[in-house]
Amino acid sequence: MSSGLAITQAPSPNFDARALPITMIVLHYTGMESAEAAIARLRDPEAKVSAHYVVDEDGSILQLVDEDKRAWHAGRSHWRGITDVNSASIGIEIVNPGHEFGYHNFTDAQMGALIPLVADIKARHAITRGNVVGHSDVAPARKQDPGELFNWHALARLRLALPRPTRNLVDPGWPDAGFMLALERFGYNVEDGEAAVTAFQRRFRPELIDGEVDGECRCILLALLLPKPQGED
């Protein structure tokens, strides 16, 4: 359990042993019609899915799996050379119906609970900002969550995630193949190029998600590859 936070234990049987040290936090939305349905599924041995934590819309936090265990939240995923993302990460499910059931803004109470939870986990495991990611970042061909409505800025301004670069942007003029090489260097799986670009846009340019490489995308990615991304954060 994370110290200093009000967390209710709701154990799930869906876990196994880690094979890697914890170096990542992966944020999800539940993508189901209700919190109750999502929590029941995450605790159902037949479903074979779980997460370490669930943050409900009222800000309450459940812990389903101990952090030293490997929860089954990321599925087939890849980030910065790691293919067993479950072994390397803490998974946090944020209650939201998702794109299928009426996607909407995350509540202030949720963000108010999520931020100290992420801060606590990040500090205890010495996780870098660049490894606090969304499910769509690690599985771009399969997932959209937590989606374009998630307030990454709220985390970034507290140095809990990378900011969207906004200052001193320069277009490197890469061809699309060069952009893909840079995107892979940053951390994405680019086997499905359009899906990878879409995931990148959903995370760093959510107002226009079209899967197409343009000058703004090149500017943002180049800035992210620099030692210190410069944003409003």
Buried (B, 14 or more C-beta within 10 A) or exposed (E): EBEEBEBEEBEBEBBEEBEBEBBBBBBBBBBBEEBEEBBEBBBBEEEEBBBBBBBBBEBBBBBBBEBEBBBBBBEEBBBBEBEBBBBBBBBBBBBBBBBEBEBEEBBEBBBEBBBBBBBBBBEEBEBEBBBBBBBBBBBBBBBBBBBBBBBBBBBBBBEBBBBBBBEEBEEBEBEEEEBBEBBBEBBBBBEBBBBBBBBBBBBBBBEEBEBEBBEBBBBBBBBBBEEEBEBEB
